Every structure is written in structure tokens, then in C-alpha cells.
Amino acid sequence: MRGERRFMKLLKIESNLGYYLNKLGKYVSIDEINKEDLLDLVSLTLDNEDVQFDEYDESNLKNQAHRIIYKSIIDKLASLGARRQEYLDESARMYLDEYDKYRQDLGEN
């Protein structure tokens, strides 16, 4: 529905293990994440204002590998989310510059 905010939880902790949301909308164990999955999470973070993460809590993650991976990913995605508008503005400036060059090459003003 229009106007309804839908939050998307990208990272969650459940049953003492960490999970990430894959591109199919299913939660997968965080220790199975690959480069493409990380890129998908970055894109989702940049494209959506309403992404959420379960807060990192060492006592809720019993698996050492899950602790390390989850903390690293949540720190990066949270930082990216906080700087989301900065990235979007920079992208818009870059494309505007390229568009202006293209127009000049065509002889338009």
C-alpha cells in the first residue's frame, strides 16, 4: 500500500546464530555469505531508507565465526546507511557531470 512503511530486516539473530536476508527473501546463515550477497546487502542499504538490523550482542551469538562476521557486516552496513544521502548525492553529481559532458559533445546547451 502506498504511504505504508515497510521495514526490511537485513540481518537478524535467532537461536543464538546470525542470519542475513538473501536476494530471494530468505534468511541464510551468516557464515554462508559470499561476495554477491554482500553486494546485494549494500545495494539494499543504499536503495532503502527502511532497512533494519538486529543489534549486535555478543551474548546472543554463541558461534564465534558468526560473531566476527555479523559484527563486521553490521558495522559496515550501519555506517553506509548513516551516509546513504551522501552517497546518493555524490552519485547524482557524477551522473550530472557526465550528462553535461554528453550534451556538450552533442552541441546542445
N, CA, C and O atoms as a Tinker XYZ file with bonds, in Angstrom:
   436  protein
     1  N      0.826000   -1.188000    0.000000    73     2
     2  CA     0.000000    0.000000    0.000000    64     1     3
     3  C      0.863000    1.241000    0.000000    63     2     4     5
     4  O      1.923000    1.284000    0.624000    81     3
     5  N      0.407000    2.217000   -0.688000    73     3     6
     6  CA     1.138000    3.465000   -0.768000    64     5     7
     7  C      1.087000    4.194000    0.564000    63     6     8     9
     8  O      0.040000    4.239000    1.211000    81     7
     9  N      2.205000    4.761000    0.972000    73     7    10
    10  CA     2.285000    5.500000    2.207000    64     9    11
    11  C      2.596000    4.617000    3.406000    63    10    12    13
    12  O      2.944000    5.123000    4.473000    81    11
    13  N      2.475000    3.312000    3.245000    73    11    14
    14  CA     2.784000    2.387000    4.325000    64    13    15
    15  C      4.277000    2.107000    4.296000    63    14    16    17
    16  O      4.831000    1.763000    3.253000    81    15
    17  N      4.924000    2.255000    5.442000    73    15    18
    18  CA     6.362000    1.996000    5.516000    64    17    19
    19  C      6.579000    0.526000    5.810000    63    18    20    21
    20  O      6.008000   -0.029000    6.748000    81    19
    21  N      7.396000   -0.082000    5.011000    73    19    22
    22  CA     7.709000   -1.492000    5.189000    64    21    23
    23  C      9.188000   -1.603000    5.517000    63    22    24    25
    24  O     10.044000   -1.280000    4.693000    81    23
    25  N      9.476000   -2.057000    6.713000    73    23    26
    26  CA    10.855000   -2.196000    7.134000    64    25    27
    27  C     11.407000   -3.532000    6.646000    63    26    28    29
    28  O     10.717000   -4.551000    6.653000    81    27
    29  N     12.649000   -3.498000    6.229000    73    27    30
    30  CA    13.311000   -4.684000    5.728000    64    29    31
    31  C     14.470000   -5.012000    6.671000    63    30    32    33
    32  O     15.417000   -4.236000    6.796000    81    31
    33  N     14.387000   -6.147000    7.320000    73    31    34
    34  CA    15.449000   -6.552000    8.235000    64    33    35
    35  C     16.485000   -7.345000    7.452000    63    34    36    37
    36  O     16.214000   -8.453000    6.991000    81    35
    37  N     17.679000   -6.766000    7.305000    73    35    38
    38  CA    18.732000   -7.393000    6.518000    64    37    39
    39  C     19.545000   -8.398000    7.320000    63    38    40    41
    40  O     20.008000   -9.401000    6.777000    81    39
    41  N     19.720000   -8.132000    8.607000    73    39    42
    42  CA    20.485000   -9.020000    9.477000    64    41    43
    43  C     19.664000   -9.309000   10.720000    63    42    44    45
    44  O     19.051000   -8.411000   11.296000    81    43
    45  N     19.658000  -10.576000   11.130000    73    43    46
    46  CA    18.933000  -10.906000   12.351000    64    45    47
    47  C     19.693000  -11.958000   13.141000    63    46    48    49
    48  O     20.514000  -12.702000   12.606000    81    47
    49  N     19.394000  -11.994000   14.421000    73    47    50
    50  CA    19.945000  -13.001000   15.318000    64    49    51
    51  C     18.772000  -13.825000   15.823000    63    50    52    53
    52  O     17.793000  -13.295000   16.348000    81    51
    53  N     18.895000  -15.123000   15.652000    73    51    54
    54  CA    17.837000  -16.037000   16.069000    64    53    55
    55  C     18.468000  -17.355000   16.516000    63    54    56    57
    56  O     19.351000  -17.888000   15.843000    81    55
    57  N     18.015000  -17.866000   17.638000    73    55    58
    58  CA    18.533000  -19.139000   18.179000    64    57    59
    59  C     20.049000  -19.094000   18.319000    63    58    60    61
    60  O     20.737000  -20.076000   18.040000    81    59
    61  N     20.560000  -17.951000   18.751000    73    59    62
    62  CA    21.991000  -17.748000   19.009000    64    61    63
    63  C     22.873000  -17.805000   17.768000    63    62    64    65
    64  O     24.081000  -18.014000   17.875000    81    63
    65  N     22.276000  -17.620000   16.587000    73    63    66
    66  CA    23.033000  -17.605000   15.341000    64    65    67
    67  C     22.659000  -16.368000   14.533000    63    66    68    69
    68  O     21.560000  -15.833000   14.679000    81    67
    69  N     23.588000  -15.912000   13.671000    73    67    70
    70  CA    23.350000  -14.760000   12.824000    64    69    71
    71  C     22.877000  -15.178000   11.445000    63    70    72    73
    72  O     23.304000  -16.200000   10.908000    81    71
    73  N     21.981000  -14.368000   10.876000    73    71    74
    74  CA    21.420000  -14.633000    9.553000    64    73    75
    75  C     21.385000  -13.348000    8.741000    63    74    76    77
    76  O     21.292000  -12.252000    9.293000    81    75
    77  N     21.460000  -13.496000    7.417000    73    75    78
    78  CA    21.301000  -12.361000    6.508000    64    77    79
    79  C     20.168000  -12.676000    5.541000    63    78    80    81
    80  O     19.851000  -13.838000    5.285000    81    79
    81  N     19.566000  -11.619000    5.013000    73    79    82
    82  CA    18.474000  -11.756000    4.046000    64    81    83
    83  C     19.076000  -11.867000    2.653000    63    82    84    85
    84  O     19.777000  -10.959000    2.206000    81    83
    85  N     18.810000  -12.968000    1.968000    73    83    86
    86  CA    19.356000  -13.113000    0.614000    64    85    87
    87  C     18.407000  -12.502000   -0.414000    63    86    88    89
    88  O     17.327000  -12.030000   -0.060000    81    87
    89  N     18.808000  -12.511000   -1.683000    73    87    90
    90  CA    18.022000  -11.848000   -2.718000    64    89    91
    91  C     16.693000  -12.536000   -2.988000    63    90    92    93
    92  O     15.825000  -11.962000   -3.644000    81    91
    93  N     16.522000  -13.750000   -2.494000    73    91    94
    94  CA    15.250000  -14.458000   -2.630000    64    93    95
    95  C     14.306000  -14.181000   -1.466000    63    94    96    97
    96  O     13.187000  -14.692000   -1.421000    81    95
    97  N     14.779000  -13.354000   -0.517000    73    95    98
    98  CA    13.953000  -13.008000    0.629000    64    97    99
    99  C     13.988000  -14.039000    1.742000    63    98   100   101
   100  O     13.120000  -14.043000    2.615000    81    99
   101  N     14.977000  -14.907000    1.717000    73    99   102
   102  CA    15.102000  -15.936000    2.754000    64   101   103
   103  C     16.318000  -15.625000    3.622000    63   102   104   105
   104  O     17.318000  -15.085000    3.149000    81   103
   105  N     16.209000  -15.978000    4.898000    73   103   106
   106  CA    17.330000  -15.780000    5.806000    64   105   107
   107  C     18.262000  -16.987000    5.728000    63   106   108   109
   108  O     17.837000  -18.140000    5.801000    81   107
   109  N     19.547000  -16.674000    5.578000    73   107   110
   110  CA    20.583000  -17.683000    5.419000    64   109   111
   111  C     21.637000  -17.457000    6.502000    63   110   112   113
   112  O     21.901000  -16.322000    6.898000    81   111
   113  N     22.225000  -18.538000    6.967000    73   111   114
   114  CA    23.262000  -18.454000    7.993000    64   113   115
   115  C     24.374000  -17.505000    7.544000    63   114   116   117
   116  O     24.864000  -17.593000    6.419000    81   115
   117  N     24.756000  -16.613000    8.427000    73   115   118
   118  CA    25.723000  -15.548000    8.092000    64   117   119
   119  C     27.073000  -16.107000    7.641000    63   118   120   121
   120  O     27.795000  -15.444000    6.896000    81   119
   121  N     27.422000  -17.314000    8.081000    73   119   122
   122  CA    28.714000  -17.877000    7.679000    64   121   123
   123  C     28.699000  -18.428000    6.254000    63   122   124   125
   124  O     29.726000  -18.901000    5.768000    81   123
   125  N     27.551000  -18.374000    5.578000    73   123   126
   126  CA    27.447000  -18.798000    4.178000    64   125   127
   127  C     27.449000  -17.618000    3.207000    63   126   128   129
   128  O     27.280000  -17.814000    2.004000    81   127
   129  N     27.634000  -16.415000    3.704000    73   127   130
   130  CA    27.576000  -15.220000    2.867000    64   129   131
   131  C     28.746000  -15.193000    1.890000    63   130   132   133
   132  O     29.860000  -15.601000    2.221000    81   131
   133  N     28.474000  -14.702000    0.673000    73   131   134
   134  CA    29.537000  -14.571000   -0.326000    64   133   135
   135  C     29.563000  -13.129000   -0.850000    63   134   136   137
   136  O     28.794000  -12.278000   -0.402000    81   135
   137  N     30.444000  -12.879000   -1.788000    73   135   138
   138  CA    30.630000  -11.526000   -2.311000    64   137   139
   139  C     29.357000  -10.968000   -2.939000    63   138   140   141
   140  O     29.019000   -9.805000   -2.718000    81   139
   141  N     28.656000  -11.772000   -3.710000    73   139   142
   142  CA    27.422000  -11.304000   -4.347000    64   141   143
   143  C     26.363000  -10.955000   -3.299000    63   142   144   145
   144  O     25.639000   -9.970000   -3.444000    81   143
   145  N     26.281000  -11.762000   -2.253000    73   143   146
   146  CA    25.327000  -11.485000   -1.180000    64   145   147
   147  C     25.657000  -10.161000   -0.492000    63   146   148   149
   148  O     24.766000   -9.373000   -0.176000    81   147
   149  N     26.942000   -9.931000   -0.266000    73   147   150
   150  CA    27.360000   -8.665000    0.351000    64   149   151
   151  C     26.985000   -7.480000   -0.530000    63   150   152   153
   152  O     26.501000   -6.461000   -0.036000    81   151
   153  N     27.209000   -7.613000   -1.830000    73   151   154
   154  CA    26.849000   -6.539000   -2.751000    64   153   155
   155  C     25.342000   -6.292000   -2.745000    63   154   156   157
   156  O     24.896000   -5.147000   -2.822000    81   155
   157  N     24.560000   -7.369000   -2.654000    73   155   158
   158  CA    23.102000   -7.215000   -2.560000    64   157   159
   159  C     22.717000   -6.450000   -1.290000    63   158   160   161
   160  O     21.851000   -5.576000   -1.333000    81   159
   161  N     23.355000   -6.774000   -0.163000    73   159   162
   162  CA    23.054000   -6.076000    1.088000    64   161   163
   163  C     23.441000   -4.601000    1.008000    63   162   164   165
   164  O     22.727000   -3.740000    1.522000    81   163
   165  N     24.565000   -4.311000    0.367000    73   163   166
   166  CA    24.982000   -2.920000    0.185000    64   165   167
   167  C     23.956000   -2.181000   -0.668000    63   166   168   169
   168  O     23.557000   -1.065000   -0.335000    81   167
   169  N     23.528000   -2.800000   -1.767000    73   167   170
   170  CA    22.531000   -2.168000   -2.638000    64   169   171
   171  C     21.230000   -1.922000   -1.893000    63   170   172   173
   172  O     20.646000   -0.844000   -2.005000    81   171
   173  N     20.774000   -2.901000   -1.139000    73   171   174
   174  CA    19.538000   -2.732000   -0.371000    64   173   175
   175  C     19.674000   -1.597000    0.643000    63   174   176   177
   176  O     18.737000   -0.826000    0.848000    81   175
   177  N     20.834000   -1.501000    1.268000    73   175   178
   178  CA    21.073000   -0.446000    2.249000    64   177   179
   179  C     21.051000    0.924000    1.593000    63   178   180   181
   180  O     20.507000    1.872000    2.159000    81   179
   181  N     21.632000    1.040000    0.413000    73   179   182
   182  CA    21.651000    2.323000   -0.290000    64   181   183
   183  C     20.299000    2.670000   -0.909000    63   182   184   185
   184  O     19.935000    3.843000   -0.990000    81   183
   185  N     19.565000    1.665000   -1.340000    73   183   186
   186  CA    18.311000    1.906000   -2.057000    64   185   187
   187  C     17.098000    2.082000   -1.151000    63   186   188   189
   188  O     16.054000    2.545000   -1.610000    81   187
   189  N     17.212000    1.726000    0.109000    73   187   190
   190  CA    16.059000    1.739000    1.014000    64   189   191
   191  C     16.380000    2.469000    2.313000    63   190   192   193
   192  O     17.401000    2.213000    2.951000    81   191
   193  N     15.508000    3.363000    2.683000    73   191   194
   194  CA    15.666000    4.068000    3.951000    64   193   195
   195  C     15.305000    3.190000    5.137000    63   194   196   197
   196  O     15.785000    3.407000    6.250000    81   195
   197  N     14.463000    2.206000    4.898000    73   195   198
   198  CA    13.838000    1.468000    5.980000    64   197   199
   199  C     14.464000    0.102000    6.234000    63   198   200   201
   200  O     13.754000   -0.856000    6.539000    81   199
   201  N     15.774000    0.002000    6.114000    73   199   202
   202  CA    16.424000   -1.265000    6.434000    64   201   203
   203  C     16.712000   -1.313000    7.935000    63   202   204   205
   204  O     16.959000   -0.290000    8.574000    81   203
   205  N     16.672000   -2.521000    8.470000    73   203   206
   206  CA    16.924000   -2.724000    9.890000    64   205   207
   207  C     17.889000   -3.877000   10.085000    63   206   208   209
   208  O     18.087000   -4.707000    9.197000    81   207
   209  N     18.477000   -3.907000   11.252000    73   207   210
   210  CA    19.388000   -4.980000   11.641000    64   209   211
   211  C     19.122000   -5.284000   13.114000    63   210   212   213
   212  O     18.859000   -4.373000   13.898000    81   211
   213  N     19.190000   -6.543000   13.487000    73   211   214
   214  CA    19.202000   -6.849000   14.912000    64   213   215
   215  C     20.531000   -6.349000   15.455000    63   214   216   217
   216  O     21.584000   -6.596000   14.869000    81   215
   217  N     20.475000   -5.660000   16.555000    73   215   218
   218  CA    21.674000   -5.095000   17.152000    64   217   219
   219  C     22.659000   -6.203000   17.528000    63   218   220   221
   220  O     22.276000   -7.260000   18.030000    81   219
   221  N     23.930000   -5.927000   17.270000    73   219   222
   222  CA    24.965000   -6.900000   17.624000    64   221   223
   223  C     25.040000   -7.019000   19.133000    63   222   224   225
   224  O     25.164000   -6.019000   19.841000    81   223
   225  N     24.966000   -8.228000   19.613000    73   223   226
   226  CA    25.096000   -8.521000   21.039000    64   225   227
   227  C     25.851000   -9.836000   21.153000    63   226   228   229
   228  O     25.324000  -10.904000   20.841000    81   227
   229  N     27.079000   -9.737000   21.599000    73   227   230
   230  CA    27.947000  -10.902000   21.676000    64   229   231
   231  C     27.308000  -12.047000   22.463000    63   230   232   233
   232  O     27.493000  -13.215000   22.122000    81   231
   233  N     26.563000  -11.714000   23.505000    73   231   234
   234  CA    25.961000  -12.763000   24.337000    64   233   235
   235  C     24.836000  -13.508000   23.609000    63   234   236   237
   236  O     24.470000  -14.613000   24.009000    81   235
   237  N     24.288000  -12.915000   22.548000    73   235   238
   238  CA    23.232000  -13.579000   21.780000    64   237   239
   239  C     23.763000  -14.415000   20.627000    63   238   240   241
   240  O     23.017000  -15.174000   20.009000    81   239
   241  N     25.044000  -14.277000   20.339000    73   239   242
   242  CA    25.674000  -15.064000   19.274000    64   241   243
   243  C     26.681000  -16.012000   19.917000    63   242   244   245
   244  O     27.742000  -15.588000   20.374000    81   243
   245  N     26.346000  -17.272000   19.949000    73   243   246
   246  CA    27.202000  -18.260000   20.617000    64   245   247
   247  C     28.334000  -18.755000   19.724000    63   246   248   249
   248  O     29.372000  -19.185000   20.227000    81   247
   249  N     28.150000  -18.702000   18.420000    73   247   250
   250  CA    29.143000  -19.185000   17.476000    64   249   251
   251  C     30.161000  -18.077000   17.202000    63   250   252   253
   252  O     29.792000  -16.980000   16.784000    81   251
   253  N     31.436000  -18.366000   17.438000    73   251   254
   254  CA    32.497000  -17.364000   17.284000    64   253   255
   255  C     32.579000  -16.819000   15.850000    63   254   256   257
   256  O     32.751000  -15.617000   15.650000    81   255
   257  N     32.457000  -17.692000   14.871000    73   255   258
   258  CA    32.512000  -17.235000   13.472000    64   257   259
   259  C     31.345000  -16.294000   13.184000    63   258   260   261
   260  O     31.523000  -15.285000   12.501000    81   259
   261  N     30.166000  -16.604000   13.689000    73   259   262
   262  CA    29.004000  -15.749000   13.485000    64   261   263
   263  C     29.219000  -14.388000   14.137000    63   262   264   265
   264  O     28.825000  -13.363000   13.580000    81   263
   265  N     29.841000  -14.375000   15.314000    73   263   266
   266  CA    30.136000  -13.094000   15.988000    64   265   267
   267  C     30.999000  -12.202000   15.108000    63   266   268   269
   268  O     30.687000  -11.031000   14.892000    81   267
   269  N     32.069000  -12.762000   14.612000    73   267   270
   270  CA    33.037000  -11.987000   13.822000    64   269   271
   271  C     32.392000  -11.472000   12.533000    63   270   272   273
   272  O     32.495000  -10.288000   12.214000    81   271
   273  N     31.737000  -12.355000   11.803000    73   271   274
   274  CA    31.143000  -11.980000   10.525000    64   273   275
   275  C     30.001000  -10.981000   10.717000    63   274   276   277
   276  O     29.933000   -9.967000   10.023000    81   275
   277  N     29.107000  -11.276000   11.661000    73   275   278
   278  CA    27.949000  -10.413000   11.902000    64   277   279
   279  C     28.403000   -9.017000   12.301000    63   278   280   281
   280  O     27.902000   -8.026000   11.769000    81   279
   281  N     29.355000   -8.929000   13.240000    73   279   282
   282  CA    29.824000   -7.618000   13.700000    64   281   283
   283  C     30.447000   -6.826000   12.564000    63   282   284   285
   284  O     30.191000   -5.630000   12.421000    81   283
   285  N     31.247000   -7.475000   11.773000    73   283   286
   286  CA    31.893000   -6.790000   10.653000    64   285   287
   287  C     30.859000   -6.259000    9.661000    63   286   288   289
   288  O     30.938000   -5.108000    9.233000    81   287
   289  N     29.907000   -7.086000    9.303000    73   287   290
   290  CA    28.902000   -6.680000    8.317000    64   289   291
   291  C     27.989000   -5.597000    8.871000    63   290   292   293
   292  O     27.702000   -4.620000    8.179000    81   291
   293  N     27.530000   -5.755000   10.107000    73   291   294
   294  CA    26.605000   -4.758000   10.658000    64   293   295
   295  C     27.295000   -3.409000   10.819000    63   294   296   297
   296  O     26.675000   -2.370000   10.593000    81   295
   297  N     28.563000   -3.410000   11.205000    73   295   298
   298  CA    29.290000   -2.142000   11.329000    64   297   299
   299  C     29.369000   -1.428000    9.981000    63   298   300   301
   300  O     29.135000   -0.223000    9.898000    81   299
   301  N     29.693000   -2.166000    8.940000    73   299   302
   302  CA    29.827000   -1.566000    7.606000    64   301   303
   303  C     28.476000   -1.088000    7.063000    63   302   304   305
   304  O     28.379000    0.020000    6.535000    81   303
   305  N     27.443000   -1.911000    7.190000    73   303   306
   306  CA    26.136000   -1.534000    6.659000    64   305   307
   307  C     25.519000   -0.377000    7.435000    63   306   308   309
   308  O     24.879000    0.492000    6.844000    81   307
   309  N     25.704000   -0.357000    8.742000    73   307   310
   310  CA    25.168000    0.744000    9.542000    64   309   311
   311  C     25.861000    2.052000    9.162000    63   310   312   313
   312  O     25.210000    3.091000    9.054000    81   311
   313  N     27.170000    2.005000    8.959000    73   311   314
   314  CA    27.915000    3.189000    8.534000    64   313   315
   315  C     27.447000    3.647000    7.162000    63   314   316   317
   316  O     27.247000    4.839000    6.932000    81   315
   317  N     27.276000    2.705000    6.262000    73   315   318
   318  CA    26.800000    3.017000    4.915000    64   317   319
   319  C     25.407000    3.631000    4.974000    63   318   320   321
   320  O     25.134000    4.616000    4.288000    81   319
   321  N     24.531000    3.061000    5.782000    73   319   322
   322  CA    23.179000    3.584000    5.926000    64   321   323
   323  C     23.158000    4.997000    6.468000    63   322   324   325
   324  O     22.352000    5.824000    6.042000    81   323
   325  N     24.053000    5.274000    7.419000    73   323   326
   326  CA    24.132000    6.609000    8.000000    64   325   327
   327  C     24.631000    7.634000    6.981000    63   326   328   329
   328  O     24.302000    8.816000    7.072000    81   327
   329  N     25.426000    7.177000    6.015000    73   327   330
   330  CA    25.972000    8.072000    4.996000    64   329   331
   331  C     25.248000    7.924000    3.664000    63   330   332   333
   332  O     25.744000    8.373000    2.630000    81   331
   333  N     24.085000    7.298000    3.688000    73   331   334
   334  CA    23.315000    6.995000    2.486000    64   333   335
   335  C     23.097000    8.223000    1.607000    63   334   336   337
   336  O     23.360000    8.179000    0.405000    81   335
   337  N     22.622000    9.314000    2.196000    73   335   338
   338  CA    22.338000   10.515000    1.408000    64   337   339
   339  C     23.604000   11.088000    0.780000    63   338   340   341
   340  O     23.574000   11.583000   -0.347000    81   339
   341  N     24.696000   11.021000    1.497000    73   339   342
   342  CA    25.981000   11.485000    0.958000    64   341   343
   343  C     26.357000   10.697000   -0.301000    63   342   344   345
   344  O     26.786000   11.284000   -1.294000    81   343
   345  N     26.197000    9.372000   -0.262000    73   343   346
   346  CA    26.494000    8.537000   -1.427000    64   345   347
   347  C     25.552000    8.849000   -2.587000    63   346   348   349
   348  O     25.978000    8.934000   -3.738000    81   347
   349  N     24.278000    9.016000   -2.275000    73   347   350
   350  CA    23.311000    9.327000   -3.332000    64   349   351
   351  C     23.594000   10.676000   -3.975000    63   350   352   353
   352  O     23.504000   10.812000   -5.195000    81   351
   353  N     23.936000   11.672000   -3.167000    73   351   354
   354  CA    24.272000   12.990000   -3.700000    64   353   355
   355  C     25.507000   12.928000   -4.584000    63   354   356   357
   356  O     25.548000   13.545000   -5.648000    81   355
   357  N     26.505000   12.188000   -4.146000    73   355   358
   358  CA    27.747000   12.060000   -4.915000    64   357   359
   359  C     27.472000   11.369000   -6.253000    63   358   360   361
   360  O     28.000000   11.779000   -7.286000    81   359
   361  N     26.651000   10.328000   -6.233000    73   359   362
   362  CA    26.293000    9.639000   -7.477000    64   361   363
   363  C     25.556000   10.570000   -8.419000    63   362   364   365
   364  O     25.827000   10.590000   -9.620000    81   363
   365  N     24.626000   11.341000   -7.880000    73   363   366
   366  CA    23.860000   12.276000   -8.715000    64   365   367
   367  C     24.785000   13.309000   -9.345000    63   366   368   369
   368  O     24.628000   13.642000  -10.520000    81   367
   369  N     25.748000   13.820000   -8.577000    73   367   370
   370  CA    26.711000   14.794000   -9.127000    64   369   371
   371  C     27.542000   14.171000  -10.233000    63   370   372   373
   372  O     27.783000   14.797000  -11.265000    81   371
   373  N     27.979000   12.945000  -10.017000    73   371   374
   374  CA    28.803000   12.263000  -11.011000    64   373   375
   375  C     28.020000   12.076000  -12.312000    63   374   376   377
   376  O     28.550000   12.338000  -13.392000    81   375
   377  N     26.780000   11.630000  -12.223000    73   375   378
   378  CA    25.975000   11.432000  -13.423000    64   377   379
   379  C     25.622000   12.753000  -14.081000    63   378   380   381
   380  O     25.554000   12.830000  -15.308000    81   379
   381  N     25.398000   13.785000  -13.298000    73   379   382
   382  CA    25.087000   15.092000  -13.857000    64   381   383
   383  C     26.282000   15.618000  -14.651000    63   382   384   385
   384  O     26.115000   16.157000  -15.745000    81   383
   385  N     27.486000   15.462000  -14.098000    73   383   386
   386  CA    28.694000   15.884000  -14.809000    64   385   387
   387  C     28.823000   15.149000  -16.140000    63   386   388   389
   388  O     29.118000   15.765000  -17.164000    81   387
   389  N     28.606000   13.849000  -16.128000    73   387   390
   390  CA    28.699000   13.053000  -17.352000    64   389   391
   391  C     27.611000   13.457000  -18.346000    63   390   392   393
   392  O     27.863000   13.529000  -19.549000    81   391
   393  N     26.414000   13.717000  -17.850000    73   391   394
   394  CA    25.307000   14.141000  -18.705000    64   393   395
   395  C     25.628000   15.481000  -19.362000    63   394   396   397
   396  O     25.384000   15.669000  -20.554000    81   395
   397  N     26.180000   16.419000  -18.574000    73   395   398
   398  CA    26.551000   17.727000  -19.123000    64   397   399
   399  C     27.623000   17.586000  -20.196000    63   398   400   401
   400  O     27.558000   18.263000  -21.222000    81   399
   401  N     28.605000   16.721000  -19.979000    73   399   402
   402  CA    29.645000   16.485000  -20.988000    64   401   403
   403  C     29.031000   15.901000  -22.263000    63   402   404   405
   404  O     29.391000   16.292000  -23.373000    81   403
   405  N     28.120000   14.979000  -22.091000    73   403   406
   406  CA    27.448000   14.353000  -23.226000    64   405   407
   407  C     26.668000   15.393000  -24.024000    63   406   408   409
   408  O     26.719000   15.394000  -25.254000    81   407
   409  N     25.960000   16.261000  -23.347000    73   407   410
   410  CA    25.186000   17.307000  -24.019000    64   409   411
   411  C     26.112000   18.258000  -24.779000    63   410   412   413
   412  O     25.798000   18.668000  -25.897000    81   411
   413  N     27.252000   18.609000  -24.177000    73   411   414
   414  CA    28.200000   19.489000  -24.844000    64   413   415
   415  C     28.773000   18.833000  -26.091000    63   414   416   417
   416  O     28.966000   19.486000  -27.117000    81   415
   417  N     29.042000   17.529000  -25.992000    73   415   418
   418  CA    29.568000   16.805000  -27.142000    64   417   419
   419  C     28.562000   16.789000  -28.293000    63   418   420   421
   420  O     28.949000   16.758000  -29.462000    81   419
   421  N     27.285000   16.809000  -27.961000    73   419   422
   422  CA    26.246000   16.833000  -28.993000    64   421   423
   423  C     25.963000   18.230000  -29.515000    63   422   424   425
   424  O     25.220000   18.407000  -30.480000    81   423
   425  N     26.565000   19.226000  -28.865000    73   423   426
   426  CA    26.369000   20.603000  -29.288000    64   425   427
   427  C     25.127000   21.235000  -28.708000    63   426   428   429
   428  O     24.688000   22.282000  -29.186000    81   427
   429  N     24.545000   20.621000  -27.683000    73   427   430
   430  CA    23.369000   21.205000  -27.030000    64   429   431
   431  C     23.810000   22.142000  -25.925000    63   430   432   433
   432  O     24.930000   22.057000  -25.421000    81   431
   433  N     22.924000   23.022000  -25.564000    73   431   434
   434  CA    23.196000   23.938000  -24.455000    64   433   435
   435  C     22.077000   23.892000  -23.457000    63   434   436
   436  O     22.119000   24.595000  -22.448000    81   435
